Amino acid sequence: MLEEGTESSKTYIEYFKNVYINADKIERINYITVDTNGDGDYTKIQDAIESIKNESRRNKYIIYIKEGEYDLAEGITDGENDASIVGVTVPNWTTLKGVGDRKNIILQAKFKNKMQYVSALNFKETGGIENLTVIGENTRYTIHDDDARNANGYERNVKHCIIKGLSTYYSVVYGSGSGDGAKWDFEDVVFDGTETGANKKSGNTFTVHNLLASKQNRNITFKNCIFKSANNGNVKFKTLAYRTATGKDDARNMVTNVACLLYTSPSPRDGLLS
């Protein structure tokens, strides 16, 4: 038994203080595998997502997706009530990560008629996708990233992906609204808007606005990304929030800081950019 106040007891107490502090910082990463051919935990991405119940900053998930085509439109209809976020949603603290050639790992939502509220993929707060091809046809956007309305300092990581739109509702590949303190990193991403517009003509590739009642700036970094479209001004950054029904703008002078690192884009002579 340690006598209170001795050097040994003080060392003992400090040791367990450190153990407690370090334990509080431990991050657990859970792994789920999806394979459309049956060689995984699930054959459908939505089933894997629905299995996640307790995600948090210290309990993260990676969903590995093997090569194949995955139908994200199955069982999804245009929402009767405009939540704007309809379709498969990547949970918070979760990354969808392809295993193999990204061109052969295809996540797609295709509809015969245009869907106003449905996107192939949606994001919550902190999360991302890696090494995938995502396609949306007749969806609102291919990816909709506008759900972090009450977030504070969240992260978005999108790496080594191809994101393509086909006649999307708003003629946009990646439609987004950034929340307070957002830190978004895009690396080696192809935003393909060559067929995003009506009748599969060139449309917009990436659009972002600040959400209302802004209190913090946002930061978006593109590293070695390509924006493919013949549409003039196909990348749009709105540093002020979109206008409310009253016509008042409530961005409170907060801005979206954008950086392009090792940025590459097709040449106008390639017929991809005007």
Secondary structure, 3 states (H helix, E strand, C coil): CCCCCCHHHHHHHHHHHHHHHHHHHCCEEEEEEECCCCCCCECCHHHHHHCCCCCECCEEEEEEEECEEEECCCCCCCCCCCCCCEEEEECCCEEEEEECCHHHEEEEEECCCCCCCEEEEEECCCEEEECCEEEEECCCCCEEECCCCCCECCEEEEECCEEEEECCCCCEEEEEEECECCEEEEECCEEEEEECCHHHCCCEEEEEEECCCCCCCEEEEEECCEEECCCCCCEEEECCCCCCCCCCCCCCCCCEEEEEECCCCCCHHHCCCC
